[in-house]
């Protein structure tokens, strides 16, 4: 029977297990968005994951939203990522990079004072946007979103090209795969949303028009990675960051079907509403399964026993965990033996700062050595 410890192939990339580390924004890069050594240590600690999907990474200066979130658009950033990837590989891991453009999810930024870009410049629900940066005392706090402006056709084309350049840079840095972040209200999700995308040209209007941006972005990534090493993260029913859609089925059905025709490696379904008590996992699976034959990874509010059931039943090929990986660097080993799991609140240390609340969680073996079995 297939379970969480059955290998999974993404083309010629073989994952030794189906326990994926979800992309987790932690804002530990430098102010210039260069990955820092503590990020290398963080991912090396978690190299037992079947696949690490590294945190959302800015594809261009105009995509910079959260302070100290990494980028991959300068030579210094690429060099730092290369060292990180090499360290993960030496530890026996596999690592993909999530490519990110935040669009309108941005606040006043010291490194980019220009207005954020969005499909149509819709700014009547800015209070729905969640963006974090340094407050007066240096701690990360939620910031007030900056009004965006509508993108020109040339800016849309330039932004799509930025995804291709980022994929090329990720290849140069040695990543095993890349993923388009099209979930959680960020730019591709904004184009998919009829509430935020009110364009009347070929980038909006119909379901096909609204899905075009994400499809074109993926197309620019394919010359640099084999299709099976390219994935996408979507959250069709999510309301996070105000990317509303009363009927997401047509646009997402078209999007996922077309991605399947391109031979895409996987679709990750982010159940972003689960943290507010609404669960969309089944609805997302019902949407995607009939039109996508490749691996489906599910994410959001899933504990290990449920994850095992999802994989054993064939409902999903893999499960990505976020919060459990934060506090359990040896999550794979803990799942194999049925726990226990470290569950701690790290308020004030989730975003920004140093190794505290980031690299200081012990493995189960270390706990037992310190305190006994």
N, C-alpha and C positions, 0 to 999 in steps of 0.2 A: 504493500500500500504506500502511495506517495504521502510523505509528511514533510514537516519543516526541515528535516535533515536529508531529504532526497536532493541530489544535485539538480540544478536547473541550467539549461543552456540558452544563452542569448547569442545566437549565431555560434561563432567559435569561442565566445567567452563563457566559460563554464563556472557557475557559482557553486561552491561546495555545499551550500545550504540555502534555504529560502527565507532567511531572517535578514531583512534589509534594514540598514540604518537610513532613516528618512532625513532629508535635508533640514538642517536646523540652523537658523540664523542666530548667531551668538555675539556678533559685533566685536570680535577679538582681533581684527586686522588693524593696521596702522591707520592714522587719519588719511593717508594717501592710498588706502585700500590694498596695501601689500600684506599678504599672509605673514603672520608672525610665528616664531619658533614654537610657541605654546600651542598653536593650531596643529602643527606637525605632531607634537606629543599627543594631542587629543585624538587625532585620527588613528595614530599608531596603536593607541590603547584599545581601539575598537576595530582592529583589523580582522577580527574573527567573523565579522558580518559577512554574509554571502556576497553582499554588495554594499559599499558605502556610497550614498549619494551625497556628495559634499554640498555644503550650504549654498543658498542662493547667491550668485556671483554676478556682479554688474558687467554688462557687455559693452558699455560705453559711458563716458562721463555724464551724458544726459540721463542715464538711468539711475544715477546715484540717489538713493532714498535714505535709507538708514545710515547713520554715521558708523564708520568703522566696519561696515560690511565689505567683504573683499571685492576686487575687480579682476578682470583679465583683459585689460586693454592697454597696458603698458609693459615694456620689456622687464621692468623691475618686478611687476606682479607675476608675469609668466615665469621668471627665474625662481621666485619664491615658491610658486606652485610646483615647479619641477622638483625642487628639493623635497617638498612634502610628499608628492606622489611616489618618488623613489623610496622614501622611508616607509610608506605604506606597503609598497611592493616587497621590500626587504622583510617586512613583518608577515608576509604571506597574504596580504589583502588585495582586494580589487576596489577601484574607486572611480566613480563617475562624477562629472561636474554639472551642477544645475545652472543653466544660463538664464539670466534674470534681467528684465527691464521693468521697473516699477511703474512707469507711466505717471499717472496722477497721484500715486501714493507717495507723497513727498512733502517735506516741510522746507522752510528756509534753510539753505545749505551754504556753509562757508566755502565749500569747494566748487559750487556751481550755483551762482545767484540767479540764473535764468529761470523763467516760469516752467514748471513741469509740463510735459507733453501728454496729451490724451487724444482719443479719437475725435471728440466733439467739444471739448472744453466745458463739460457739464460740471458745475460747481455748487449745485443746490443741496448736496448732501455731504459736505466735507466733514461733518461731525461723525460720519460712518467710517472715516479713514483712520487706520491705526499705523502710526509711524513713530519711531523712537529715535532719540538722540540725547546728547549730554545736556543735563540741566545746569542750573547755576552752581550747584555744589559738586559737579563732575559726575554724579550718578545719572544713569540713563532714565529718562522720563518720557512719557507720551507727549508728543509735540502737536501743535495745531497745524493742520495741513494747509499748504499753500495753494491758492487757486491755480488751476492748469489752463492751458490754452489748446485749441484744436490744432492738430498736426496738418501741415500741408502734404500734398501728395509726395513731394520730394523728400520731406522728412520721414514719411512712412517708408519710402524706399531705402533711405539711408539707414534707418533703424533696422530694417530687415537685413540689410547688408552687414550691420554690426553683429548680428547673431552668427553670420557666416565667419566673420573675422574672429569672433570669440571661439567658435568651434575649432577653427584652424589653430588658434593659440592653445586651446585645451589639448589638441593633438600634439603640438610641439612640447607641451609640458608633460606629456606621457600618460594622460588620463586614459582609462580603459573604455570610457563611454561618455556620452553627454545626454542631458535631459533638458527639454524646454519647459520652463516654468510658465504654465498657462492656467494656473489656479489662483485662488485666494484674492481675486480682484486686481491682479497686476496686469500689465499692458495687454498681452494676448487675450486675457479674460475680459478686459475692458472692451476690446473690439468685438468679442462674442456677445456682450450684453447689449440688448436693444435699448436699455435705459441709458447707458453711457455712450453707446455708439448710435448717433442720430444722423449719420452721413447718408447722402443720397447718391454717392458715387459707387464705384465697384468695390469699395472697402466697407460698405455698410448695406443697410436695407434688408435684403433677403438673408435667410439663414446661410446660404452659400457665400454671400458677400461678407457677412460678419465673421465667418470661419476662415476667410482668405488670409488674414494676417498670420494666424498661427500656421497655416499650411505653407505659406511662403517662407516663414521663418525656419520651419523644419527643412524645407527644400535647400536652404543655404547651408545647412549643417551637414547634409548628406555627402557632399564631395569630400569631406574630411574624416568621416567615420562610416564604416559599413552600416547599412540601414538597421541591422539587428543590434547595433551598439548605440542606437539613438532611441530615446524614450521621450515621453511627455507626461506631465502631471496636470490633471484637470480636476475641477470641482464644480460640476454642472449645476448643482442645486444650492451652492453656497451663497450666502448673503454678505460675506465678509468684504469689507472695504467698498460696499455699495454697488458691486457689479451685479445688479439684479436682472433676472430673466424669469418672467412668469411661466414660460414654456420653453425650457432649454432643450427639449428632445430633438427638434428638427436640426438646429445648428450643430449640436454635439454628435448626433447620428451621422450627419454629413462629414464632420471633421474626422471622427474616428474611422469611419469607413474609408475615407480617402487616405488616411495615414496607414491603414492596413494594406491598401493597394500599393503604397510606397515601400512596404516591407518593414515598417517600424518595429523596433525590438520589443517594446513594452509600453503599456499604459498604466500609470499609477493614478489611482482614484483617491483623492483627498477628501475625507468626510469632515470638512471644516466646520459644519454646524454642530458636530457631536458635542463640542465643549459647552454649547448652550442648551443641550438636552434634546436636540432633534437629530435623529440618525437617518442618514440618506444612503447608507452602504448598499442596501438591497436595490433601491431605485437606480443607483449608479450602475450596479452590476447588470440589472435588467436592461439598461440602456446600451451598455457597451458590449456585452457578451454576444448578442446576435450579429454584430457587425464587425467584430475584431477577433481574429483567430489566434493572435499571439498571446504571450503571457500578460496577465493582469495582476498588478500589485495593489493591494488594498491598504488603506492607512486611516487612522483616526479612531481613538477610543477603543482599541482592540487589546485585550489581554492575551497572554500566551495560550491558555486553553482554547479560547475562541479562534485564535490564529491557527492552531493545529486543526480545528474542525473545518475551517474555511479551506485549508489546503487539502486535507484528507477527502473532503467531499467534492473536490474539483471546482468549487465555486471561485477560487482564486489560485493562482500559481505561487504567489509569495505574499508576504505581509511586511510592510515597513513600519517600524516602531520609531517614535520620536522621544517622548518623555522617558521611557524606560532606558534608552541608550544614554540619556544625560547622566543618570545616577548609577548606571550599571555598565561599566566599560567592558565587562565580560558577559554581556547579556546572553550570548550564544550558549556559553557553558551553563549559565543559570537555567535557561530554558530546558536544556537537555536533561538536567536533573530535577526539574520541577520547582526551581526556586531555591532559597528565598530571594526576594528582590528588594533592593534598596529603594525606598520611596521617600524623598525629602523635598520640601519646598525650598526653593533657592531664590526667593524674592529679593530683588536688589542685586542679584548676581547673575541673572539670566542673560542680560545684555551688557556688553562692555566690561571693562575691568581686566583683571589678570587671571592667574590660574585658579584662584579661590572660587569654588563653585563651578569649576570647569574641568580641571585635571586632578582634583584631589579626592576622587571617589575610589575607594579600594575595591579590588576584586574579591570574590568570595574566598579565594585561597589566602589572600592577604588578611582578610578579616579573621579567618580561622587561626592563622599563625599568630595574630595579635591577641585574640580572645579565647581561642580554643574552639572546638567543634560545637 
